[in-house]
Amino acid sequence: MLRETKDGVALAVRAQPGAKKTAIAGIYGAGDSAQLKVAVQAPPIEGRANEALIKFLAATFNLPKSSVELISGDLSRAKVFLLCGAKLDSIRTVLNAALSS
């Protein structure tokens, strides 16, 4: 789900577009193939869900929108985002707090 890179942290996400509100919905899968499940209010039309995910992840991890980059999965539910300049420990701390609440 999380992988440290030279540019920041890669985050695997499983998108669920068309939800009532955008929020972390748990973990999808297990082990190395686990993904952060995120319910997205925006529909999967013309990149709106991707844009909503970028905005949500930036707000969740206290990053500027320009620091969240979709690196794979543009047209798929399974996506990978690069959180540029982020540190693995701080991302893990925020995720653990969000998943435990």
DSSP file (Angstrom, degrees, kcal/mol; ACC not computed):
  #  RESIDUE AA STRUCTURE BP1 BP2  ACC     N-H-->O    O-->H-N    N-H-->O    O-->H-N    TCO  KAPPA ALPHA  PHI   PSI    X-CA   Y-CA   Z-CA
    1    1 A M              0   0    0      0, 0.0    11,-2.7     0, 0.0     2,-0.4   0.000 360.0 360.0 360.0 -43.5    0.0    0.0    0.0
    2    2 A L  E     +A   11   0A   0      9,-0.2     2,-0.4    33,-0.1     9,-0.2  -0.946 360.0 173.5-118.2 137.9    2.8    2.4    0.9
    3    3 A R  E     -A   10   0A   0      7,-1.9     7,-3.4    -2,-0.4     2,-0.3  -0.974  27.0-131.0-144.2 128.6    6.3    2.4   -0.7
    4    4 A E  E     +A    9   0A   0     -2,-0.4     2,-0.2     5,-0.2     5,-0.2  -0.600  30.5 179.2 -78.4 136.4    9.0    5.0   -0.2
    5    5 A T        -     0   0    0      3,-3.2     3,-0.4    -2,-0.3    -2,-0.0  -0.760  45.4-100.3-126.2 175.0   10.6    6.3   -3.4
    6    6 A K  S    S+     0   0    0     -2,-0.2     3,-0.1     1,-0.2    -2,-0.0   0.768 124.1  44.4 -67.9 -23.0   13.3    8.9   -4.1
    7    7 A D  S    S-     0   0    0      1,-0.1    78,-3.0    77,-0.1     2,-0.3   0.547 128.3 -75.1 -97.8  -9.2   10.6   11.5   -4.8
    8    8 A G  E    S- B   0  84A   0     -3,-0.4    -3,-3.2    76,-0.3     2,-0.4  -0.948  75.8 -27.4 155.3-133.5    8.3   10.8   -1.8
    9    9 A V  E     -AB   4  83A   0     74,-1.5    74,-3.3    -2,-0.3     2,-0.5  -0.985  43.6-144.1-127.2 130.5    5.8    8.0   -1.0
   10   10 A A  E     -AB   3  82A   0     -7,-3.4    -7,-1.9    -2,-0.4     2,-0.5  -0.810  19.5-164.5 -90.9 130.5    3.8    5.9   -3.5
   11   11 A L  E     -AB   2  81A   0     70,-3.1    70,-2.7    -2,-0.5     2,-0.5  -0.971  11.1-145.1-121.9 120.8    0.3    5.1   -2.2
   12   12 A A  E     - B   0  80A   0    -11,-2.7    24,-2.8    -2,-0.5     2,-0.4  -0.732  24.3-172.3 -85.3 129.4   -1.9    2.4   -3.7
   13   13 A V  E     -cB  36  79A   0     66,-3.2    66,-3.1    -2,-0.5     2,-0.6  -0.956  23.4-153.3-127.1 140.4   -5.6    3.4   -3.7
   14   14 A R  E     -cB  37  78A   0     22,-2.8    24,-2.3    -2,-0.4     2,-0.2  -0.956  27.2-149.5-109.0 109.3   -8.8    1.5   -4.6
   15   15 A A  E     -c   38   0A   0     62,-3.0    24,-0.2    -2,-0.6    22,-0.1  -0.565  17.3-169.4 -85.2 142.1  -11.3    4.1   -5.7
   16   16 A Q  E     -c   39   0A   0     22,-2.1    24,-2.5    -2,-0.2     3,-0.5  -0.771  20.5-163.9-125.8  83.9  -15.1    3.7   -5.1
   17   17 A P  E     +c   40   0A   0      0, 0.0    24,-0.2     0, 0.0    25,-0.1  -0.231  63.6  40.5 -70.9 158.9  -16.6    6.5   -7.2
   18   18 A G  S    S+     0   0    0     24,-1.4    23,-0.2    22,-0.8    24,-0.1   0.672  78.4 149.0  81.8  19.1  -20.2    7.8   -6.8
   19   19 A A        -     0   0    0     21,-2.6    -1,-0.2    -3,-0.5     3,-0.1  -0.293  61.5-110.2 -79.5 167.5  -20.2    7.6   -3.0
   20   20 A K  S    S-     0   0    0      1,-0.2     2,-0.3    -2,-0.0    -1,-0.1   0.866  99.0  -0.1 -66.2 -36.2  -22.3    9.8   -0.7
   21   21 A K  S    S-     0   0    0      2,-0.1     2,-0.5    19,-0.0    -1,-0.2  -0.984  80.3-101.9-149.6 158.4  -19.1   11.5    0.5
   22   22 A T        +     0   0    0     -2,-0.3     2,-0.3    18,-0.1    18,-0.2  -0.723  62.1 131.3 -84.7 123.0  -15.4   11.3    0.0
   23   23 A A  E     -D   39   0A   0     16,-1.9    16,-2.5    -2,-0.5     2,-0.4  -0.985  63.7 -85.6-164.2 158.2  -13.7    9.4    2.8
   24   24 A I  E     -D   38   0A   0     -2,-0.3    14,-0.3    14,-0.2     3,-0.1  -0.619  37.6-174.2 -71.2 128.1  -11.3    6.6    3.7
   25   25 A A  E     -     0   0A   0     12,-3.3     2,-0.3    -2,-0.4    13,-0.2   0.361  44.2 -93.4-110.1   2.8  -13.3    3.4    3.7
   26   26 A G  E     -D   37   0A   0     11,-0.8    11,-2.5     2,-0.0     2,-0.4  -0.901  59.0 -37.5 126.8-154.2  -10.7    1.0    4.9
   27   27 A I  E     -D   36   0A   0     -2,-0.3     2,-0.5     9,-0.2     9,-0.2  -0.939  42.7-152.8-117.3 136.4   -8.2   -1.4    3.4
   28   28 A Y  E     -D   35   0A   0      7,-3.3     7,-2.7    -2,-0.4     2,-0.1  -0.944  64.2 -10.6-109.8 123.3   -8.8   -3.4    0.2
   29   29 A G  S    S-     0   0    0     -2,-0.5     2,-0.3     5,-0.2     5,-0.2  -0.313  79.2 -98.8  85.1-172.3   -6.8   -6.7   -0.1
   30   30 A A    >   +     0   0    0      4,-0.1     3,-1.1    -2,-0.1    -2,-0.0  -0.950  67.9   5.6-146.7 163.7   -4.0   -7.9    2.1
   31   31 A G  G >  S-     0   0    0     -2,-0.3     3,-1.4     1,-0.2     0, 0.0  -0.293 122.1 -13.4  65.8-142.2   -0.2   -8.1    2.2
   32   32 A D  G 3  S+     0   0    0      1,-0.3    -1,-0.2   -31,-0.1    -3,-0.0   0.726 137.7  55.1 -68.0 -22.3    1.8   -6.5   -0.6
   33   33 A S  G <  S+     0   0    0     -3,-1.1    -1,-0.3     2,-0.1    -2,-0.2   0.330  78.9 128.9 -94.8   8.8   -1.2   -6.0   -2.8
   34   34 A A    <   -     0   0    0     -3,-1.4     2,-0.3    -5,-0.2    -5,-0.2  -0.319  38.6-166.3 -64.5 145.2   -3.2   -4.1   -0.1
   35   35 A Q  E     - D   0  28A   0     -7,-2.7    -7,-3.3   -24,-0.1     2,-0.6  -0.957  27.4-110.2-131.8 150.5   -4.7   -0.8   -1.2
   36   36 A L  E     -cD  13  27A   0    -24,-2.8   -22,-2.8    -2,-0.3     2,-0.6  -0.724  35.4-138.7 -78.2 119.5   -6.2    2.1    0.7
   37   37 A K  E     -cD  14  26A   0    -11,-2.5   -12,-3.3    -2,-0.6   -11,-0.8  -0.724  24.5-176.7 -85.5 121.8  -10.0    2.0   -0.1
   38   38 A V  E     -cD  15  24A   0    -24,-2.3   -22,-2.1    -2,-0.6     2,-0.4  -0.974  19.8-144.8-124.6 120.1  -11.3    5.6   -0.7
   39   39 A A  E     -cD  16  23A   0    -16,-2.5   -16,-1.9    -2,-0.5     2,-0.5  -0.690  21.6-158.8 -78.1 131.3  -15.0    6.3   -1.3
   40   40 A V  E     -c   17   0A   0    -24,-2.5   -21,-2.6    -2,-0.4   -22,-0.8  -0.958  17.8-155.9-120.7 127.4  -15.2    9.2   -3.8
   41   41 A Q  S    S+     0   0    0     -2,-0.5    -1,-0.1   -23,-0.2     8,-0.1   0.848  72.9  85.6 -68.3 -34.1  -18.3   11.4   -4.2
   42   42 A A  S    S-     0   0    0      6,-0.2   -24,-1.4     7,-0.1   -23,-0.3  -0.335  84.3-113.7 -70.4 148.1  -17.4   12.5   -7.7
   43   43 A P        -     0   0    0      0, 0.0     2,-1.6     0, 0.0     6,-0.8  -0.426  27.6-109.3 -77.5 158.4  -18.4   10.3  -10.7
   44   44 A P  S    S+     0   0    0      0, 0.0     2,-0.4     0, 0.0     3,-0.1  -0.259  78.6 122.6 -83.0  52.1  -15.8    8.5  -12.8
   45   45 A I  S >  S-     0   0    0     -2,-1.6     3,-2.2     1,-0.2     4,-0.1  -0.952  79.1 -13.4-119.6 132.1  -16.5   10.8  -15.7
   46   46 A E  T 3  S-     0   0    0     -2,-0.4    -1,-0.2     1,-0.3     0, 0.0   0.798 122.5 -60.2  51.1  36.0  -13.9   13.0  -17.5
   47   47 A G  T 3> S+     0   0    0     -3,-0.1     4,-2.4    27,-0.1    -1,-0.3   0.574 100.8 130.5  75.7   8.8  -11.3   12.6  -14.7
   48   48 A R  H <> S+     0   0    0     -3,-2.2     4,-2.3     1,-0.2     5,-0.2   0.898  72.7  49.0 -64.9 -39.4  -13.6   14.1  -12.0
   49   49 A A  H  > S+     0   0    0     -6,-0.8     4,-2.3     2,-0.2    -1,-0.2   0.901 111.3  50.4 -66.4 -39.5  -13.0   11.2   -9.6
   50   50 A N  H  > S+     0   0    0      2,-0.2     4,-2.3     1,-0.2    -2,-0.2   0.924 111.5  47.9 -63.0 -44.0   -9.2   11.4  -10.1
   51   51 A E  H  X S+     0   0    0     -4,-2.4     4,-2.3     1,-0.2    -2,-0.2   0.896 111.6  50.3 -63.5 -40.6   -9.3   15.1   -9.4
   52   52 A A  H  X S+     0   0    0     -4,-2.3     4,-2.5     2,-0.2    -1,-0.2   0.886 110.0  50.9 -64.9 -38.6  -11.4   14.6   -6.3
   53   53 A L  H  X S+     0   0    0     -4,-2.3     4,-3.0     2,-0.2     5,-0.3   0.913 109.2  50.3 -64.7 -42.8   -9.0   11.9   -5.1
   54   54 A I  H  X S+     0   0    0     -4,-2.3     4,-2.3     1,-0.2    -2,-0.2   0.937 113.0  46.2 -60.5 -46.7   -6.0   14.3   -5.6
   55   55 A K  H  X S+     0   0    0     -4,-2.3     4,-2.1     2,-0.2    -2,-0.2   0.913 114.9  47.3 -62.0 -44.0   -7.8   17.0   -3.6
   56   56 A F  H  X S+     0   0    0     -4,-2.5     4,-2.9     2,-0.2    -2,-0.2   0.926 112.9  47.3 -65.4 -46.1   -8.8   14.6   -0.8
   57   57 A L  H  X S+     0   0    0     -4,-3.0     4,-2.4     2,-0.2    -1,-0.2   0.897 110.9  52.3 -64.5 -39.6   -5.3   13.0   -0.5
   58   58 A A  H  <>S+     0   0    0     -4,-2.3     5,-2.9    -5,-0.3     4,-0.3   0.929 113.9  43.2 -60.6 -45.1   -3.7   16.4   -0.4
   59   59 A A  H ><5S+     0   0    0     -4,-2.1     3,-0.8     3,-0.2    -2,-0.2   0.911 113.7  51.4 -66.9 -42.6   -6.0   17.6    2.4
   60   60 A T  H 3<5S+     0   0    0     -4,-2.9    -2,-0.2     1,-0.2    -1,-0.2   0.899 119.0  35.1 -61.9 -42.9   -5.7   14.3    4.3
   61   61 A F  T 3<5S-     0   0    0     -4,-2.4    -1,-0.2    -5,-0.2    -2,-0.2   0.268 110.2-117.4 -99.6  11.3   -1.9   14.3    4.3
   62   62 A N  T < 5 +     0   0    0     -3,-0.8    -3,-0.2    -4,-0.3    -4,-0.1   0.919  68.2 136.5  54.8  50.5   -1.5   18.1    4.6
   63   63 A L      < -     0   0    0     -5,-2.9    -1,-0.2    -6,-0.2     2,-0.1  -0.874  61.9-100.4-120.9 154.5    0.2   18.5    1.2
   64   64 A P    >   -     0   0    0      0, 0.0     3,-2.3     0, 0.0     4,-0.3  -0.485  36.0-116.4 -68.0 148.7   -0.3   21.0   -1.6
   65   65 A K  G >  S+     0   0    0      1,-0.3     3,-1.7     2,-0.2    -7,-0.1   0.841 115.5  63.4 -54.5 -34.0   -2.4   19.6   -4.4
   66   66 A S  G 3  S+     0   0    0      1,-0.3    -1,-0.3     3,-0.0    18,-0.1   0.645  95.2  60.8 -67.5 -13.0    0.6   20.0   -6.7
   67   67 A S  G <  S+     0   0    0     -3,-2.3    17,-2.8    16,-0.1     2,-0.6   0.448  89.5  79.1 -92.7  -1.4    2.4   17.4   -4.5
   68   68 A V  E <   +E   83   0A   0     -3,-1.7     2,-0.4    -4,-0.3    15,-0.2  -0.936  62.3 178.7-111.3 118.0   -0.1   14.7   -5.2
   69   69 A E  E     -E   82   0A   0     13,-2.4    13,-3.3    -2,-0.6     2,-0.7  -0.969  28.9-134.5-126.1 128.8    0.4   13.0   -8.6
   70   70 A L  E     +E   81   0A   0     -2,-0.4    11,-0.2    11,-0.2     3,-0.1  -0.717  28.7 172.5 -78.0 116.1   -1.5   10.1  -10.2
   71   71 A I  E     +     0   0A   0      9,-2.7     2,-0.3    -2,-0.7    10,-0.2   0.642  60.9   5.3-105.0 -16.6    1.2    7.9  -11.6
   72   72 A S  E    S+E   80   0A   0      8,-1.4     8,-2.3     1,-0.1    -1,-0.3  -0.974 103.7  47.9-161.1 154.3   -0.9    4.9  -12.7
   73   73 A G    >   +     0   0    0     -2,-0.3     3,-1.4     6,-0.2    -1,-0.1   0.775  49.5 159.8  90.6  29.5   -4.5    3.7  -13.0
   74   74 A D  T 3  S+     0   0    0      1,-0.3   -24,-0.1    -3,-0.1   -27,-0.1   0.867  84.0  24.6 -51.5 -43.0   -6.0    6.8  -14.7
   75   75 A L  T 3  S+     0   0    0      3,-0.1    -1,-0.3   -25,-0.0     2,-0.3   0.190 114.1  83.0-108.9  15.0   -9.1    4.8  -16.0
   76   76 A S  S <  S-     0   0    0     -3,-1.4   -61,-0.1     2,-0.2    -4,-0.0  -0.757  77.3-128.1-116.5 160.6   -9.0    2.0  -13.3
   77   77 A R  S    S+     0   0    0     -2,-0.3   -62,-3.0   -63,-0.1     2,-0.7   0.818  99.2  74.6 -72.3 -31.0  -10.3    1.7   -9.8
   78   78 A A  E    S+B   14   0A   0    -64,-0.2     2,-0.3   -66,-0.0   -64,-0.2  -0.754  70.9 167.6 -85.9 116.9   -6.8    0.6   -8.7
   79   79 A K  E     -B   13   0A   0    -66,-3.1   -66,-3.2    -2,-0.7     2,-0.4  -0.881  30.0-147.8-130.0 157.2   -4.6    3.7   -8.7
   80   80 A V  E     -BE  12  72A   0     -8,-2.3    -9,-2.7    -2,-0.3    -8,-1.4  -0.994  16.4-168.0-127.5 126.2   -1.2    4.7   -7.5
   81   81 A F  E     -BE  11  70A   0    -70,-2.7   -70,-3.1    -2,-0.4     2,-0.6  -0.878  15.0-140.5-111.0 143.6   -0.5    8.2   -6.3
   82   82 A L  E     -BE  10  69A   0    -13,-3.3   -13,-2.4    -2,-0.4     2,-1.1  -0.925   6.9-155.9-102.2 122.1    2.9    9.7   -5.7
   83   83 A L  E >   -BE   9  68A   0    -74,-3.3     3,-1.7    -2,-0.6   -74,-1.5  -0.788  24.9-142.8 -96.5  90.6    2.9   12.0   -2.6
   84   84 A C  E 3  S+B    8   0A   0    -17,-2.8   -76,-0.3    -2,-1.1     3,-0.1  -0.289  75.1   3.5 -63.6 130.9    5.9   14.2   -3.6
   85   85 A G  T 3  S+     0   0    0    -78,-3.0    -1,-0.3     1,-0.3   -77,-0.2   0.419  96.8 135.1  78.7  -2.1    8.2   15.2   -0.8
   86   86 A A    <   -     0   0    0     -3,-1.7     2,-0.4   -79,-0.2    -1,-0.3  -0.439  51.7-130.1 -80.1 154.2    6.3   13.2    1.8
   87   87 A K     >  -     0   0    0      1,-0.1     4,-2.1    -2,-0.1     5,-0.2  -0.866  12.8-130.8-104.4 138.5    8.0   11.0    4.4
   88   88 A L  H  > S+     0   0    0     -2,-0.4     4,-2.7     1,-0.2     5,-0.2   0.884 105.1  53.2 -54.8 -45.1    6.9    7.4    4.9
   89   89 A D  H  > S+     0   0    0      1,-0.2     4,-2.1     2,-0.2    -1,-0.2   0.902 110.0  46.7 -61.4 -42.5    6.6    7.7    8.7
   90   90 A S  H  > S+     0   0    0     -3,-0.2     4,-2.0     2,-0.2    -1,-0.2   0.884 113.5  48.4 -70.0 -37.0    4.4   10.8    8.6
   91   91 A I  H  X S+     0   0    0     -4,-2.1     4,-2.5     2,-0.2    -2,-0.2   0.922 111.8  50.0 -65.9 -43.6    2.1    9.2    5.9
   92   92 A R  H  X S+     0   0    0     -4,-2.7     4,-2.7    -5,-0.2    -2,-0.2   0.891 109.4  52.0 -61.8 -40.2    1.9    6.0    7.9
   93   93 A T  H  X S+     0   0    0     -4,-2.1     4,-2.0     2,-0.2    -1,-0.2   0.927 111.4  46.0 -62.6 -46.1    1.0    8.0   11.1
   94   94 A V  H  X S+     0   0    0     -4,-2.0     4,-2.3     2,-0.2    -2,-0.2   0.911 113.7  49.7 -63.8 -42.5   -1.8    9.9    9.4
   95   95 A L  H  X S+     0   0    0     -4,-2.5     4,-2.7     2,-0.2     5,-0.2   0.927 109.4  50.3 -63.6 -45.3   -3.2    6.7    7.8
   96   96 A N  H  X S+     0   0    0     -4,-2.7     4,-1.6     1,-0.2    -1,-0.2   0.901 111.9  48.3 -60.3 -40.6   -3.2    4.8   11.1
   97   97 A A  H  X S+     0   0    0     -4,-2.0     4,-0.8    -5,-0.2    -1,-0.2   0.910 113.4  47.4 -65.3 -41.8   -5.1    7.6   12.8
   98   98 A A  H  < S+     0   0    0     -4,-2.3     3,-0.3     1,-0.2    -2,-0.2   0.878 113.7  47.1 -68.0 -38.2   -7.6    7.8   10.0
   99   99 A L  H  < S+     0   0    0     -4,-2.7    -1,-0.2     1,-0.2    -2,-0.2   0.764 110.4  52.2 -76.2 -24.9   -8.2    4.0    9.9
  100  100 A S  H  <        0   0    0     -4,-1.6    -1,-0.2    -5,-0.2    -2,-0.2   0.605 360.0 360.0 -87.4 -11.0   -8.5    3.7   13.7
  101  101 A S     <        0   0    0     -4,-0.8    -1,-0.2    -3,-0.3    -2,-0.2   0.474 360.0 360.0 -91.0 360.0  -11.2    6.4   14.0
